[in-house]
């Protein structure tokens, strides 16, 4: 049974499932509340774990200062504990809170189920998204693997499109580039899947728990234009993708994407469309809802945005029958090479974070290109969902 544990009038922490204490030494942790943290927003906060701490995946945290109230935290592979907080009092901003962490056993509530063509992510019994591992085609002309569709809102409404009639090469949540070069040789067009195919080499479920589930995927970019002496396709780029689905918090839910690109051949370059728009990169193709609104940091867009800079963008409207408004926001991590990034926001449905633009960049095997974005699935419009505040929390 889900429950809310109120530690004080200033800090709320959420316990998702009942737990059983495990044998193990309790660990003292220190939480530093960011000084720019949004007040009254339910979101996730990472707690650093000291060296030598228990390797348990789930902990019960106890706040020594505020009293013996407990909450759950889930550990990731990077050694962080993630818990849910809602800061109510600005006097806590920038301050430290001591917690005691006890290893516990807890049933996973956020799950990933392997299927024949990919992986379904669920929050308890509710399907949220599907990662397409195997190549998918509709007409035999356009084939793509390594994308997310369907992506569903909190009430089951489908937010994304694949193979839309206006752009058959748009596939849900995907990331691709028009230009792929090896030296002076063009190696296909991944954006429209011409002379290009992504092959998933390995996919591993690395976490399932009460707060989140994580999938890690290793893929190779291939092209029939790039072969070895035997005529076999040579891998051009290794793509390392991490997708994490978080447990929904009220009227919002997070999906995090981290994409790392490592060249496997010398002098590999990628770039966007060779026009002034320069589009390519991380993209969400939404099914245009009724009463569609696109909003970014500048406000409501009456026309498409081309090359504008913004930290986030949001699409809302009526995605399903009925009067309910819902939406999807794309947040940008401050570690991006260009932050705030440029956008191409289209009312027909394509929402693209433009990078690097029309001028290609060389990929490095020493300093990988890392792309990080968070999707916020939400009920209501962007103001009701406090998208700007979710972006601020994401930047901490």
ROGUSE-200547 format. One record per residue (C-alpha): residue number from 1; residue in three letters; x, y, z. Coordinates in nm, 4 decimals, decimal comma. Layout:
N
R     k     r         px         py         pz
R   NUM   ALA          X          Y          Z
...
This chain:
396
R     k     r         px         py         pz
R     1   UNK     0,0000     0,0000     0,0000
R     2   UNK     0,1407     0,3372    -0,0982
R     3   UNK     0,1740     0,5964     0,1744
R     4   UNK     0,2986     0,9499     0,2274
R     5   UNK     0,5214     1,0203     0,5238
R     6   UNK     0,5224     1,3821     0,6413
R     7   UNK     0,8431     1,4550     0,8289
R     8   UNK     0,7618     1,8147     0,9065
R     9   UNK     0,5822     2,1121     0,7656
R    10   UNK     0,8956     2,1869     0,5660
R    11   UNK     1,0047     1,8550     0,4123
R    12   UNK     0,7945     1,5717     0,2739
R    13   UNK     0,9412     1,2379     0,1681
R    14   UNK     0,7509     0,9577     0,0011
R    15   UNK     0,7533     0,5895     0,0881
R    16   UNK     0,6239     0,3796    -0,2016
R    17   UNK     0,6000     0,0218    -0,0744
R    18   UNK     0,6156    -0,1680     0,2568
R    19   UNK     0,9613    -0,3061     0,3278
R    20   UNK     1,1460    -0,5652     0,5364
R    21   UNK     1,4727    -0,4679     0,7045
R    22   UNK     1,7783    -0,6660     0,5937
R    23   UNK     2,0884    -0,7489     0,7902
R    24   UNK     2,3483    -0,4796     0,7398
R    25   UNK     2,5159    -0,1902     0,9084
R    26   UNK     2,3190     0,1375     0,8967
R    27   UNK     2,4930     0,4176     0,7089
R    28   UNK     2,4846     0,7858     0,7929
R    29   UNK     2,4208     1,0063     0,4911
R    30   UNK     2,4159     1,3806     0,4455
R    31   UNK     2,1646     1,5404     0,2097
R    32   UNK     2,2450     1,8875     0,0840
R    33   UNK     1,9273     2,0609    -0,0278
R    34   UNK     2,0141     2,2697    -0,3374
R    35   UNK     1,9847     2,6424    -0,2821
R    36   UNK     1,7798     2,6847    -0,6028
R    37   UNK     1,5402     2,3978    -0,5384
R    38   UNK     1,1729     2,4700    -0,6254
R    39   UNK     0,9465     2,4892    -0,3211
R    40   UNK     0,6437     2,2611    -0,2978
R    41   UNK     0,7460     2,0474    -0,5970
R    42   UNK     0,7427     1,6681    -0,5647
R    43   UNK     1,0518     1,5442    -0,7450
R    44   UNK     1,3535     1,3155    -0,7142
R    45   UNK     1,6754     1,4078    -0,5352
R    46   UNK     2,0059     1,2188    -0,5405
R    47   UNK     2,1980     1,1469    -0,2198
R    48   UNK     2,5692     1,0634    -0,2408
R    49   UNK     2,6618     0,7301    -0,0821
R    50   UNK     2,9927     0,7139     0,1095
R    51   UNK     3,2620     0,4640     0,0148
R    52   UNK     3,2225     0,1293     0,1880
R    53   UNK     2,8449     0,1594     0,2222
R    54   UNK     2,6225    -0,1433     0,1781
R    55   UNK     2,5629    -0,2471    -0,1826
R    56   UNK     2,1922    -0,2958    -0,1200
R    57   UNK     1,9714    -0,1605    -0,3991
R    58   UNK     1,6994    -0,0245    -0,1694
R    59   UNK     1,7336     0,1563     0,1618
R    60   UNK     1,5050     0,2885     0,4278
R    61   UNK     1,6129     0,6372     0,5302
R    62   UNK     1,5625     0,7878     0,8739
R    63   UNK     1,5928     1,1597     0,9411
R    64   UNK     1,7706     1,2042     1,2755
R    65   UNK     1,6959     1,5744     1,3047
R    66   UNK     1,3259     1,5658     1,2225
R    67   UNK     1,2407     1,2438     1,4046
R    68   UNK     1,1965     0,8732     1,3427
R    69   UNK     1,0045     0,8899     1,0176
R    70   UNK     1,1067     0,6617     0,7329
R    71   UNK     1,1195     0,6744     0,3539
R    72   UNK     1,2587     0,4629     0,0704
R    73   UNK     1,5572     0,5367    -0,1476
R    74   UNK     1,6841     0,3367    -0,4443
R    75   UNK     2,0482     0,3095    -0,5425
R    76   UNK     2,1751     0,3439    -0,8991
R    77   UNK     2,4933     0,2103    -1,0589
R    78   UNK     2,6720     0,5393    -1,0018
R    79   UNK     2,6422     0,5073    -0,6247
R    80   UNK     2,3628     0,7585    -0,5720
R    81   UNK     2,0519     0,7044    -0,3662
R    82   UNK     1,7394     0,8535    -0,5201
R    83   UNK     1,4505     0,9588    -0,2999
R    84   UNK     1,1393     1,1712    -0,3430
R    85   UNK     1,1251     1,5078    -0,1716
R    86   UNK     0,8993     1,8085    -0,1543
R    87   UNK     1,0644     2,1073     0,0075
R    88   UNK     0,8041     2,3245     0,1804
R    89   UNK     1,0178     2,5749     0,3707
R    90   UNK     1,2752     2,7993     0,2043
R    91   UNK     1,4833     2,7907     0,5230
R    92   UNK     1,5916     2,4395     0,4196
R    93   UNK     1,7394     2,5589     0,0904
R    94   UNK     2,1164     2,5213     0,0878
R    95   UNK     2,1164     2,3346     0,4201
R    96   UNK     2,2237     1,9830     0,5100
R    97   UNK     2,0066     1,7086     0,6585
R    98   UNK     2,1528     1,3965     0,8184
R    99   UNK     1,9872     1,0655     0,7367
R   100   UNK     2,0441     0,7083     0,8497
R   101   UNK     2,0103     0,4451     0,5747
R   102   UNK     1,9080     0,0856     0,6551
R   103   UNK     1,9280    -0,1841     0,3830
R   104   UNK     1,5790    -0,3224     0,3149
R   105   UNK     1,3960    -0,5662     0,0908
R   106   UNK     1,1221    -0,4203    -0,1275
R   107   UNK     0,9194    -0,5481    -0,4204
R   108   UNK     0,9953    -0,3601    -0,7438
R   109   UNK     0,7079    -0,1409    -0,8553
R   110   UNK     0,8717    -0,0016    -1,1699
R   111   UNK     0,9417    -0,2888    -1,4075
R   112   UNK     1,0902    -0,3677    -1,7486
R   113   UNK     0,9578    -0,6716    -1,9352
R   114   UNK     1,1613    -0,8219    -2,2218
R   115   UNK     0,9505    -0,8975    -2,5287
R   116   UNK     1,0248    -1,0350    -2,8740
R   117   UNK     1,0827    -0,6941    -3,0350
R   118   UNK     1,2058    -0,4955    -2,7370
R   119   UNK     1,1280    -0,3941    -2,3799
R   120   UNK     0,8097    -0,2684    -2,2149
R   121   UNK     0,8476    -0,0313    -1,9184
R   122   UNK     0,5662    -0,0363    -1,6617
R   123   UNK     0,4829     0,1574    -1,3481
R   124   UNK     0,3154    -0,1202    -1,1498
R   125   UNK     0,0421    -0,2474    -1,3877
R   126   UNK     0,0429     0,0582    -1,6162
R   127   UNK     0,2419     0,0366    -1,9430
R   128   UNK     0,4352     0,3597    -2,0008
R   129   UNK     0,6744     0,3051    -2,2912
R   130   UNK     0,8191     0,0483    -2,5291
R   131   UNK     1,1813     0,0445    -2,6483
R   132   UNK     1,2040    -0,0976    -3,0009
R   133   UNK     1,5117    -0,3205    -3,0139
R   134   UNK     1,4580    -0,4933    -3,3497
R   135   UNK     1,4251    -0,3068    -3,6806
R   136   UNK     1,0679    -0,2046    -3,7558
R   137   UNK     0,9249    -0,1093    -4,0938
R   138   UNK     0,5867    -0,0319    -4,2430
R   139   UNK     0,6508    -0,0252    -4,6169
R   140   UNK     0,9906    -0,1909    -4,6450
R   141   UNK     1,1499     0,1417    -4,7371
R   142   UNK     1,2021     0,2965    -4,3937
R   143   UNK     1,3518     0,0704    -4,1241
R   144   UNK     1,4566     0,1865    -3,7805
R   145   UNK     1,5529     0,0284    -3,4493
R   146   UNK     1,6502     0,1848    -3,1186
R   147   UNK     1,3574     0,4186    -3,0541
R   148   UNK     1,0661     0,4528    -2,8099
R   149   UNK     0,7024     0,4037    -2,9122
R   150   UNK     0,4422     0,4023    -2,7816
R   151   UNK     0,5002     0,6540    -2,5062
R   152   UNK     0,1874     0,6851    -2,2940
R   153   UNK     0,0601     0,9576    -2,0668
R   154   UNK    -0,0515     0,9066    -1,7088
R   155   UNK    -0,4009     0,8009    -1,8159
R   156   UNK    -0,2877     0,5655    -2,0903
R   157   UNK    -0,3161     0,8106    -2,3813
R   158   UNK    -0,0599     0,7574    -2,6576
R   159   UNK     0,1588     1,0668    -2,6962
R   160   UNK     0,3877     0,9612    -2,9834
R   161   UNK     0,3578     0,8658    -3,3509
R   162   UNK     0,5494     0,6302    -3,5794
R   163   UNK     0,5548     0,6306    -3,9602
R   164   UNK     0,3303     0,9396    -3,9859
R   165   UNK     0,2132     1,0072    -4,3410
R   166   UNK     0,3926     1,3439    -4,3563
R   167   UNK     0,7314     1,2050    -4,2445
R   168   UNK     0,7578     0,8250    -4,2578
R   169   UNK     1,1024     0,8366    -4,0956
R   170   UNK     0,9758     0,9891    -3,7678
R   171   UNK     0,9523     0,7282    -3,4947
R   172   UNK     0,8290     0,8254    -3,1483
R   173   UNK     1,1231     0,9286    -2,9329
R   174   UNK     1,4333     0,8895    -3,1491
R   175   UNK     1,7779     1,0416    -3,2002
R   176   UNK     1,9390     1,0544    -3,5421
R   177   UNK     2,1439     1,2787    -3,7698
R   178   UNK     2,1220     1,3667    -4,1386
R   179   UNK     2,4980     1,3717    -4,1896
R   180   UNK     2,7295     1,0789    -4,1156
R   181   UNK     3,0819     1,1089    -4,2533
R   182   UNK     3,3983     0,8987    -4,2393
R   183   UNK     3,6649     1,1333    -4,3606
R   184   UNK     3,5357     1,2652    -4,6936
R   185   UNK     3,3029     0,9682    -4,7465
R   186   UNK     2,9298     0,9992    -4,6839
R   187   UNK     2,8128     0,6939    -4,4852
R   188   UNK     2,4369     0,7171    -4,5297
R   189   UNK     2,1651     0,9366    -4,3820
R   190   UNK     2,0563     0,8030    -4,0401
R   191   UNK     1,7773     1,0634    -4,0093
R   192   UNK     1,5812     0,9190    -4,3014
R   193   UNK     1,7375     0,5698    -4,2538
R   194   UNK     1,8938     0,5781    -4,6014
R   195   UNK     2,1909     0,3382    -4,6280
R   196   UNK     2,1890     0,3099    -4,2495
R   197   UNK     2,0736     0,0693    -3,9789
R   198   UNK     2,1275     0,0665    -3,6032
R   199   UNK     2,1899    -0,2835    -3,4656
R   200   UNK     2,1340    -0,3499    -3,0963
R   201   UNK     2,4218    -0,5682    -2,9764
R   202   UNK     2,3324    -0,5905    -2,6067
R   203   UNK     2,0454    -0,4763    -2,3862
R   204   UNK     2,0499    -0,5218    -2,0096
R   205   UNK     1,7955    -0,4434    -1,7400
R   206   UNK     2,0225    -0,2992    -1,4714
R   207   UNK     1,7640    -0,1805    -1,2181
R   208   UNK     1,4061    -0,2487    -1,1136
R   209   UNK     1,2752    -0,1135    -0,7865
R   210   UNK     1,0181     0,0920    -0,6010
R   211   UNK     1,1335     0,4227    -0,7523
R   212   UNK     1,2775     0,3507    -1,0975
R   213   UNK     1,3774     0,0937    -1,3578
R   214   UNK     1,6743     0,1302    -1,5924
R   215   UNK     1,7655    -0,0249    -1,9275
R   216   UNK     2,1156    -0,0006    -2,0755
R   217   UNK     2,1613    -0,0634    -2,4475
R   218   UNK     2,4779    -0,0997    -2,6558
R   219   UNK     2,4268    -0,0582    -3,0306
R   220   UNK     2,6309    -0,0211    -3,3484
R   221   UNK     2,5675     0,2189    -3,6337
R   222   UNK     2,6132     0,0375    -3,9658
R   223   UNK     2,5902     0,1215    -4,3346
R   224   UNK     2,6114    -0,0909    -4,6514
R   225   UNK     2,8475     0,1787    -4,7781
R   226   UNK     3,1067     0,0894    -4,5106
R   227   UNK     3,2296    -0,2709    -4,5320
R   228   UNK     3,5407    -0,4769    -4,4653
R   229   UNK     3,7378    -0,6898    -4,7126
R   230   UNK     3,4816    -0,9692    -4,6800
R   231   UNK     3,1936    -0,7363    -4,7575
R   232   UNK     3,0624    -0,7342    -4,3997
R   233   UNK     2,9275    -0,4115    -4,2538
R   234   UNK     3,1849    -0,2421    -4,0313
R   235   UNK     3,0495    -0,0758    -3,7162
R   236   UNK     3,0953     0,3001    -3,7419
R   237   UNK     2,9764     0,4301    -3,4045
R   238   UNK     2,9003     0,2575    -3,0757
R   239   UNK     2,5887     0,4039    -2,9157
R   240   UNK     2,5464     0,3563    -2,5397
R   241   UNK     2,1930     0,4438    -2,4337
R   242   UNK     2,0421     0,4493    -2,0860
R   243   UNK     1,6658     0,4842    -2,0389
R   244   UNK     1,5247     0,5240    -1,6889
R   245   UNK     1,1553     0,5350    -1,5995
R   246   UNK     1,0635     0,6791    -1,2594
R   247   UNK     0,7574     0,6045    -1,0514
R   248   UNK     0,4872     0,8654    -1,1163
R   249   UNK     0,4477     1,1425    -0,8599
R   250   UNK     0,0898     1,2641    -0,8628
R   251   UNK     0,0270     1,4237    -1,2019
R   252   UNK     0,3815     1,3944    -1,3398
R   253   UNK     0,6237     1,1207    -1,4398
R   254   UNK     0,9865     1,1319    -1,5550
R   255   UNK     1,1691     0,9397    -1,8274
R   256   UNK     1,5445     1,0058    -1,8461
R   257   UNK     1,7571     0,9483    -2,1571
R   258   UNK     2,1375     0,9446    -2,1653
R   259   UNK     2,2989     0,8757    -2,5040
R   260   UNK     2,6756     0,8396    -2,5477
R   261   UNK     2,8370     0,8197    -2,8917
R   262   UNK     3,1799     0,6597    -2,9390
R   263   UNK     3,3432     0,6449    -3,2846
R   264   UNK     3,4797     0,3047    -3,3861
R   265   UNK     3,6563     0,4332    -3,6976
R   266   UNK     3,8878     0,7335    -3,7473
R   267   UNK     3,7500     1,0737    -3,8482
R   268   UNK     3,3791     1,0076    -3,7915
R   269   UNK     3,1628     1,3195    -3,8073
R   270   UNK     2,7908     1,3808    -3,7578
R   271   UNK     2,5781     1,6803    -3,8463
R   272   UNK     2,2273     1,8053    -3,9048
R   273   UNK     2,0357     1,8989    -4,2169
R   274   UNK     2,2392     2,1016    -4,4635
R   275   UNK     2,0081     2,4009    -4,4591
R   276   UNK     1,9559     2,6910    -4,2219
R   277   UNK     1,7453     2,4796    -3,9848
R   278   UNK     2,0218     2,2247    -3,9235
R   279   UNK     1,7801     1,9846    -3,7553
R   280   UNK     1,8882     1,6445    -3,6202
R   281   UNK     1,9537     1,4984    -3,2765
R   282   UNK     1,7155     1,4129    -2,9920
R   283   UNK     1,3576     1,4237    -3,1195
R   284   UNK     1,0051     1,3553    -2,9984
R   285   UNK     0,7421     1,3051    -3,2669
R   286   UNK     0,4101     1,3630    -3,0946
R   287   UNK     0,0702     1,2849    -3,2348
R   288   UNK    -0,0683     1,6404    -3,2598
R   289   UNK    -0,3427     1,6701    -2,9965
R   290   UNK    -0,6629     1,8683    -3,0209
R   291   UNK    -0,6183     2,2264    -2,8961
R   292   UNK    -0,2421     2,1809    -2,9235
R   293   UNK    -0,0162     2,4280    -2,7472
R   294   UNK     0,3622     2,4469    -2,7767
R   295   UNK     0,5320     2,6456    -2,5021
R   296   UNK     0,8988     2,7116    -2,4330
R   297   UNK     1,0803     2,9523    -2,2028
R   298   UNK     0,9675     3,2449    -2,4190
R   299   UNK     0,5997     3,1592    -2,3730
R   300   UNK     0,3208     3,0255    -2,5950
R   301   UNK     0,4277     2,9798    -2,9581
R   302   UNK     0,1822     3,0974    -3,2211
R   303   UNK     0,4193     2,9827    -3,4967
R   304   UNK     0,6833     2,7129    -3,5303
R   305   UNK     1,0145     2,7820    -3,3558
R   306   UNK     1,3228     2,7569    -3,5771
R   307   UNK     1,6660     2,7832    -3,4160
R   308   UNK     1,5450     2,9446    -3,0939
R   309   UNK     1,7297     2,8784    -2,7673
R   310   UNK     1,5395     2,7420    -2,4658
R   311   UNK     1,6041     2,5188    -2,1654
R   312   UNK     1,2804     2,3258    -2,2187
R   313   UNK     0,9784     2,2896    -2,4454
R   314   UNK     0,6311     2,1512    -2,3772
R   315   UNK     0,3448     2,0202    -2,5905
R   316   UNK    -0,0024     1,9885    -2,4401
R   317   UNK    -0,3594     1,9373    -2,5582
R   318   UNK    -0,6242     1,6673    -2,5728
R   319   UNK    -0,4417     1,3514    -2,6825
R   320   UNK    -0,7389     1,1229    -2,6193
R   321   UNK    -1,1156     1,1476    -2,6438
R   322   UNK    -1,2696     1,3588    -2,3710
R   323   UNK    -1,1897     1,6959    -2,2246
R   324   UNK    -0,8736     1,6100    -2,0286
R   325   UNK    -0,5588     1,8049    -2,1121
R   326   UNK    -0,2220     1,6336    -2,0845
R   327   UNK     0,1213     1,6818    -2,2271
R   328   UNK     0,4878     1,6028    -2,2596
R   329   UNK     0,7821     1,8294    -2,1835
R   330   UNK     1,1417     1,7912    -2,3013
R   331   UNK     1,3945     1,9117    -2,0443
R   332   UNK     1,7618     1,9736    -2,1228
R   333   UNK     2,0512     1,8840    -1,8947
R   334   UNK     2,3023     2,1648    -1,8293
R   335   UNK     2,5895     1,9310    -1,9234
R   336   UNK     2,4897     1,9515    -2,2912
R   337   UNK     2,7624     2,0979    -2,5105
R   338   UNK     2,5198     2,3697    -2,6127
R   339   UNK     2,2993     2,4883    -2,3257
R   340   UNK     2,0401     2,6199    -2,3576
R   341   UNK     2,0086     2,4233    -2,6823
R   342   UNK     1,8496     2,5285    -3,0095
R   343   UNK     1,5118     2,3875    -3,1127
R   344   UNK     1,2949     2,3129    -3,4111
R   345   UNK     0,9390     2,2981    -3,2735
R   346   UNK     0,6715     2,2085    -3,5264
R   347   UNK     0,2954     2,2210    -3,4790
R   348   UNK     0,2589     1,9201    -3,7098
R   349   UNK     0,4292     1,7149    -3,4380
R   350   UNK     0,8112     1,7093    -3,4564
R   351   UNK     0,9940     1,8517    -3,1544
R   352   UNK     1,3700     1,8490    -3,2160
R   353   UNK     1,6645     1,9563    -3,0007
R   354   UNK     1,9048     2,0795    -3,2681
R   355   UNK     2,2672     1,9688    -3,2270
R   356   UNK     2,5214     2,0210    -3,3723
R   357   UNK     2,3425     2,1932    -3,6605
R   358   UNK     2,4360     2,2068    -4,0278
R   359   UNK     2,8143     2,2062    -3,9638
R   360   UNK     2,9236     1,8520    -3,8683
R   361   UNK     3,1401     1,7815    -3,5651
R   362   UNK     3,3996     1,5076    -3,5183
R   363   UNK     3,3260     1,2377    -3,2616
R   364   UNK     3,6019     1,1579    -3,0109
R   365   UNK     3,6698     0,8219    -2,8458
R   366   UNK     3,8356     1,0037    -2,5545
R   367   UNK     3,5636     1,2586    -2,4811
R   368   UNK     3,2358     1,0998    -2,5861
R   369   UNK     2,9464     1,3093    -2,7064
R   370   UNK     2,6832     1,2789    -2,4308
R   371   UNK     2,3211     1,3792    -2,4844
R   372   UNK     2,0946     1,4006    -2,1784
R   373   UNK     1,7274     1,4862    -2,1681
R   374   UNK     1,4354     1,4256    -1,9342
R   375   UNK     1,0792     1,3840    -2,0536
R   376   UNK     0,8045     1,4937    -1,8168
R   377   UNK     0,4695     1,3254    -1,8798
R   378   UNK     0,1983     1,5295    -1,7162
R   379   UNK    -0,1686     1,6019    -1,6708
R   380   UNK    -0,2840     1,9567    -1,7390
R   381   UNK    -0,0896     2,2220    -1,9274
R   382   UNK     0,2686     2,3328    -1,8693
R   383   UNK     0,1790     2,5853    -1,5983
R   384   UNK    -0,0353     2,3391    -1,4052
R   385   UNK     0,2464     2,0844    -1,4299
R   386   UNK     0,5120     2,3423    -1,3248
R   387   UNK     0,7414     2,2462    -1,6115
R   388   UNK     0,9773     2,5399    -1,5548
R   389   UNK     1,0270     2,4227    -1,1947
R   390   UNK     1,0913     2,0644    -1,3066
R   391   UNK     1,3646     2,2006    -1,5350
R   392   UNK     1,5185     2,3875    -1,2410
R   393   UNK     1,5154     2,0681    -1,0319
R   394   UNK     1,6738     1,8744    -1,3222
R   395   UNK     1,9614     2,1222    -1,3332
R   396   UNK     2,0628     2,0629    -0,9687
